[in-house]
Amino acid sequence: MHSILYRAIIVGDSRCIRYRYRHLCSSLGTRHFSHKEQCEEELIRYLDILTLKLGKGSSEEETLDTLLSDETCDAIPLSQNLIHLLLQRYKDDWQSALGVFRWAGSQSSFKHSPESYDMMVDILGRMKVMKKLRDLLDEMRKSGLVILNTVVKVMRRFVGAGHWVDAVKIFDDLQALGLEKNTESMNLLLDTLCKEKFVEQAREIFLELKQHIAPNAHTFNIFIHGWCKICRVDEAHWTIEEMKGYGCRPCVISYSTIIQCYCQEGNFIKVYELLDEMQTQGCPANMITYTTIMTALAKAEKFEEALKVPERMRSSGCRAEKIEDLMKKL
C-alpha cells in the first residue's frame, strides 16, 4: 500500500492522492481541512502539479528557486491543507520539504499555521538536521508560535540524535520561549531522557530541579521505567522508597514494572518480596502482574511455583474467573 501511495504522489494518480488527502484530514482533524478553503479535487490537482514540478532529491535552494520562478506554481492559491499535504509528501526529503515551507512562507497571501511549523520541526528532527531545527525554533519563538508540544518534539529529536545536552538547553530556555518551567515540563524532559536511556543524566538534572520544582508520582514512575530499561532494577526499587518520602503513593504499575524486571533476571525472591510489600501497602497486584510472574516461572521451568501463584491471587482478592483465565494461559 505504501509503495502505491508513493508512486501516486509522484505520477499524480488522483485516486491514491485522494486517499492520502482523506487520511491526512483524519489524522490532523477536520478543522484544518474546511471545504470552503479548497475542495478536494482542487487540492489533488494542485498537489499533482507541484510534485511533478519538484520531483525528488532537490536541495532546499533548488526547490525554492523552482517554485518562485515558475508561473504555474505562482498561480496556485495556497492553503494550510495543501502545505500540510506537501510536507507529508516530502517528510523523508527534508531539503525539498524546507524549500516548500520557505516558498509558502514567502507568499504575502499566506501565513504558516503552528501545525505546519510543528510538521517541519518533526521532519528536520527525524532527519537529524539539528542546525536547521534550531534556526526554525528561533523563528517560531520570534513569532510566538512555540507551544509545549513543539518543545517536546524538539527535545525528543535532540535526545534521539544523541544531543541530550541540547535538549536540556531547550528546557532551560523555556521562559524565553514563552513557556513555564513546572512539574509537567520537567517530567517531559525527564521522560524524554529516560526513554533514550540517559537515565543517569536525567537523575542529575532532577536533583537540581527538585529544589525549585516539586515532583509528583509520575516523576518517580518515569525513573522506575528508566532504571528498568537499562536493567538497573535495584535503583528502580529504591525509587519506590524515595517516592514514598515525597508523599507520593506507588501504584500497581510502579510495582509491576519492577516485578517484570526481576522476573527477567530470574530473581523470584525479590518478586515475592514485592508482592508482599504491595499487599501491605494496600496496592494489590492485578491480573497483568500475576500473568507476568506465572509466565516467567513457566519459562524458567519452575512449574510447581507457577501453580502456587493462583492461591496467592485468591488470598489477595483476585476474582475466580481471572484465576481460571490465568491457569488456561499457563
Secondary structure in CASP SS format (residue, H / E / C, confidence):
PFRMAT SS
TARGET T0000
AUTHOR 0000-0000-0000
METHOD secondary structure of the structure
MODEL  1
M C 1.00
H H 1.00
S H 1.00
I H 1.00
L H 1.00
Y H 1.00
R H 1.00
A H 1.00
I H 1.00
I H 1.00
V H 1.00
G C 1.00
D C 1.00
S H 1.00
R H 1.00
C H 1.00
I H 1.00
R H 1.00
Y H 1.00
R H 1.00
Y H 1.00
R H 1.00
H H 1.00
L H 1.00
C H 1.00
S H 1.00
S H 1.00
L H 1.00
G C 1.00
T H 1.00
R H 1.00
H H 1.00
F C 1.00
S C 1.00
H C 1.00
K C 1.00
E C 1.00
Q C 1.00
C C 1.00
E H 1.00
E H 1.00
E H 1.00
L H 1.00
I H 1.00
R H 1.00
Y H 1.00
L H 1.00
D H 1.00
I H 1.00
L H 1.00
T H 1.00
L H 1.00
K H 1.00
L H 1.00
G C 1.00
K C 1.00
G C 1.00
S C 1.00
S C 1.00
E H 1.00
E H 1.00
E H 1.00
T H 1.00
L H 1.00
D H 1.00
T H 1.00
L H 1.00
L H 1.00
S H 1.00
D C 1.00
E H 1.00
T H 1.00
C H 1.00
D H 1.00
A C 1.00
I C 1.00
P C 1.00
L C 1.00
S C 1.00
Q H 1.00
N H 1.00
L H 1.00
I H 1.00
H H 1.00
L H 1.00
L H 1.00
L H 1.00
Q H 1.00
R H 1.00
Y C 1.00
K C 1.00
D C 1.00
D C 1.00
W H 1.00
Q H 1.00
S H 1.00
A H 1.00
L H 1.00
G H 1.00
V H 1.00
F H 1.00
R H 1.00
W H 1.00
A H 1.00
G H 1.00
S H 1.00
Q C 1.00
S C 1.00
S C 1.00
F C 1.00
K C 1.00
H C 1.00
S C 1.00
P H 1.00
E H 1.00
S H 1.00
Y H 1.00
D H 1.00
M H 1.00
M H 1.00
V H 1.00
D H 1.00
I H 1.00
L H 1.00
G H 1.00
R H 1.00
M C 1.00
K C 1.00
V C 1.00
M H 1.00
K H 1.00
K H 1.00
L H 1.00
R H 1.00
D H 1.00
L H 1.00
L H 1.00
D H 1.00
E H 1.00
M H 1.00
R H 1.00
K H 1.00
S C 1.00
G C 1.00
L C 1.00
V C 1.00
I C 1.00
L H 1.00
N H 1.00
T H 1.00
V H 1.00
V H 1.00
K H 1.00
V H 1.00
M H 1.00
R H 1.00
R H 1.00
F H 1.00
V H 1.00
G H 1.00
A C 1.00
G C 1.00
H C 1.00
W H 1.00
V H 1.00
D H 1.00
A H 1.00
V H 1.00
K H 1.00
I H 1.00
F H 1.00
D H 1.00
D C 1.00
L C 1.00
Q C 1.00
A C 1.00
L C 1.00
G C 1.00
L C 1.00
E C 1.00
K C 1.00
N C 1.00
T H 1.00
E H 1.00
S H 1.00
M H 1.00
N H 1.00
L H 1.00
L H 1.00
L H 1.00
D H 1.00
T H 1.00
L H 1.00
C H 1.00
K H 1.00
E C 1.00
K C 1.00
F C 1.00
V H 1.00
E H 1.00
Q H 1.00
A H 1.00
R H 1.00
E H 1.00
I H 1.00
F H 1.00
L H 1.00
E H 1.00
L H 1.00
K C 1.00
Q C 1.00
H C 1.00
I C 1.00
A C 1.00
P C 1.00
N C 1.00
A H 1.00
H H 1.00
T H 1.00
F H 1.00
N H 1.00
I H 1.00
F H 1.00
I H 1.00
H H 1.00
G H 1.00
W H 1.00
C H 1.00
K H 1.00
I C 1.00
C C 1.00
R C 1.00
V H 1.00
D H 1.00
E H 1.00
A H 1.00
H H 1.00
W H 1.00
T H 1.00
I H 1.00
E H 1.00
E H 1.00
M H 1.00
K H 1.00
G H 1.00
Y C 1.00
G C 1.00
C C 1.00
R C 1.00
P C 1.00
C C 1.00
V H 1.00
I H 1.00
S H 1.00
Y H 1.00
S H 1.00
T H 1.00
I H 1.00
I H 1.00
Q H 1.00
C H 1.00
Y H 1.00
C H 1.00
Q H 1.00
E H 1.00
G C 1.00
N C 1.00
F H 1.00
I H 1.00
K H 1.00
V H 1.00
Y H 1.00
E H 1.00
L H 1.00
L H 1.00
D H 1.00
E H 1.00
M H 1.00
Q H 1.00
T H 1.00
Q C 1.00
G C 1.00
C C 1.00
P C 1.00
A C 1.00
N C 1.00
M H 1.00
I H 1.00
T H 1.00
Y H 1.00
T H 1.00
T H 1.00
I H 1.00
M H 1.00
T H 1.00
A H 1.00
L H 1.00
A H 1.00
K H 1.00
A C 1.00
E C 1.00
K C 1.00
F H 1.00
E H 1.00
E H 1.00
A H 1.00
L H 1.00
K H 1.00
V H 1.00
P H 1.00
E H 1.00
R H 1.00
M H 1.00
R H 1.00
S H 1.00
S H 1.00
G C 1.00
C C 1.00
R C 1.00
A H 1.00
E H 1.00
K H 1.00
I H 1.00
E H 1.00
D H 1.00
L H 1.00
M H 1.00
K H 1.00
K H 1.00
L C 1.00
END
